[in-house]
Amino acid sequence: MTQVELYQALKSIGYPVAYGSFSSPVTPPFIVYQFAYSNDMMADNVNYVAIDDFQVELYTAKKDLTAEQKVQDKLKELGLPYRKFETYLDTENLYQILYEIQLLGG
């Protein structure tokens, strides 16, 4: 899966989506995703398989289990295992649900 395909898949959930950040304020729920780091498979001083780690962040004004389930269902549909983290951002008055995923060969 490529980064472009990831973007299209996230958009299909129905929430606003941006890479990194939005250029103007949006109303939650919304999704932001970005590259975090590479974790390529290497041997003999060669990168054999590109493994790009991304963060998919869901922001909601209240604890929104339905929105979380939509994101999780999409990641499962795409065959993307994830780690999930949650925090409340006091300064923004938003919940942040962060999903760590890997794109192989993208």
PyMOL commands that set and color helices and strands:
alter all, ss='L'
color gray80, all
select helices_A, chain A and resi 3-11+65-77
alter helices_A, ss='H'
color red, helices_A
select strands_A, chain A and resi 17-19+30-38+41-43+46-49+51-60+83-89+94-104
alter strands_A, ss='S'
color yellow, strands_A
deselect
rebuild
show_as cartoon
